[in-house]
Amino acid sequence: MTNKPAPTEVAIHELIAGRWSPRAYSSEPVSREHLRTVLEAARWAPSSYNAQPWRFLVFDRSVDEVSFKQAFATLVPFNQGWNSRAPVLIAVTAHTLTSKGEVNRCAQYDAGAAAMALVLQAHALGLAAHQMSGFDPNAFRTAFALPNDVDAIAIISLGHYGEIDKLDPVLREREKSVRQRAPLADIVYGGGWKKAF
Ligand SMILES: Cc1cc2nc3c(=O)[nH]c(=O)nc-3n(C[C@H](O)[C@H](O)[C@H](O)COP(=O)(O)O)c2cc1C
């Protein structure tokens, strides 16, 4: 299944409505050109003071299977299950300190913005991308010798869409279910906390 557009309350751009988090990958590798394109999109994300705190660690199964397996091993078992064919994992990490050594309280926000740019670009290329917090950040830190001031925030799996029939029955149904969000009226306030917009 390659297409699961959001049933939006208001019409929005297809790139945003059409991006979703699939779980069925084929094992086809992602070309170097496509990888560079999604990473370039991430590079152009905005950040507080233009600090660009994000750092991406790319694990391409077709290039370096050993490090791919090391990164894969840090995923929680549920995520390992549906990622068994995923050809690429991209870890999103961020420097948590500014150049002056102070805490950058926007580091995670900025890294999230870069990750969103990356997955939107992936969608624009017809690729499937799925962000995950379900991994062990300490195990990841140890495996890849992250400096103390760098946090591992998420891992994104990236690949080509695969057959949903190869997923287990529960995930197969989830793949087909309608995407859901809280109504706009529940998440937007006008002029004060809980005031109607
Ligand atoms: C930071 C973050 C962490 C996530 N972690 C996981 C995860 O560990 N496993 C998983 O299957 N999906 C994970 N997701 C995907 C969400 O479940 C998904 O984005 C959400 O259900 C909305 O679905 P949609 O992206 O298709 O609109 C994560 C998404 C984000 C943004």
The ligand as an SDF file (V2000), in Angstrom:
LIG
                    3D

 31 33  0  0  0  0  0  0  0  0999 V2000
    9.1350   10.8320   17.1570 C   0  0  0  0  0  0  0  0  0  0  0  0
    8.3040    9.6810   16.6210 C   0  0  0  0  0  0  0  0  0  0  0  0
    8.4830    8.4160   17.1470 C   0  0  0  0  0  0  0  0  0  0  0  0
    7.7730    7.3260   16.6220 C   0  0  0  0  0  0  0  0  0  0  0  0
    8.0710    6.0630   17.0910 N   0  0  0  0  0  0  0  0  0  0  0  0
    7.5050    4.9990   16.4910 C   0  0  0  0  0  0  0  0  0  0  0  0
    7.9350    3.6860   16.8260 C   0  0  0  0  0  0  0  0  0  0  0  0
    8.8530    3.4700   17.6400 O   0  0  0  0  0  0  0  0  0  0  0  0
    7.3350    2.6420   16.2080 N   0  0  0  0  0  0  0  0  0  0  0  0
    6.3370    2.8190   15.2820 C   0  0  0  0  0  0  0  0  0  0  0  0
    5.8450    1.8180   14.7650 O   0  0  0  0  0  0  0  0  0  0  0  0
    5.9300    4.0540   14.9120 N   0  0  0  0  0  0  0  0  0  0  0  0
    6.4940    5.1550   15.4910 C   0  0  0  0  0  0  0  0  0  0  0  0
    6.1290    6.4170   15.1060 N   0  0  0  0  0  0  0  0  0  0  0  0
    5.1090    6.6150   14.0540 C   0  0  0  0  0  0  0  0  0  0  0  0
    3.8100    7.1450   14.6580 C   0  0  0  0  0  0  0  0  0  0  0  0
    3.1400    6.0870   15.2960 O   0  0  0  0  0  0  0  0  0  0  0  0
    2.9700    7.7830   13.5290 C   0  0  0  0  0  0  0  0  0  0  0  0
    3.6360    8.9290   13.0560 O   0  0  0  0  0  0  0  0  0  0  0  0
    1.5860    8.1740   14.0170 C   0  0  0  0  0  0  0  0  0  0  0  0
    0.8360    7.0370   14.3830 O   0  0  0  0  0  0  0  0  0  0  0  0
    0.8110    8.9450   12.9700 C   0  0  0  0  0  0  0  0  0  0  0  0
    0.7380    8.1890   11.7960 O   0  0  0  0  0  0  0  0  0  0  0  0
    1.1730    8.8390   10.3900 P   0  0  0  0  0  0  0  0  0  0  0  0
    2.6320    9.2220   10.5070 O   0  0  0  0  0  0  0  0  0  0  0  0
    0.9480    7.7380    9.3900 O   0  0  0  0  0  0  0  0  0  0  0  0
    0.3150   10.0270   10.1540 O   0  0  0  0  0  0  0  0  0  0  0  0
    6.8120    7.5230   15.6130 C   0  0  0  0  0  0  0  0  0  0  0  0
    6.6230    8.8120   15.0910 C   0  0  0  0  0  0  0  0  0  0  0  0
    7.3510    9.8810   15.5870 C   0  0  0  0  0  0  0  0  0  0  0  0
    7.1490   11.2470   14.9720 C   0  0  0  0  0  0  0  0  0  0  0  0
  1  2  1  0
  2  3  1  0
  2 30  2  0
  3  4  2  0
  4  5  1  0
  4 28  1  0
  5  6  2  0
  6  7  1  0
  6 13  1  0
  7  8  2  0
  7  9  1  0
  9 10  1  0
 10 11  2  0
 10 12  1  0
 12 13  2  0
 13 14  1  0
 14 15  1  0
 14 28  1  0
 15 16  1  0
 16 17  1  0
 16 18  1  0
 18 19  1  0
 18 20  1  0
 20 21  1  0
 20 22  1  0
 22 23  1  0
 23 24  1  0
 24 25  2  0
 24 26  1  0
 24 27  1  0
 28 29  2  0
 29 30  1  0
 30 31  1  0
M  END
$$$$
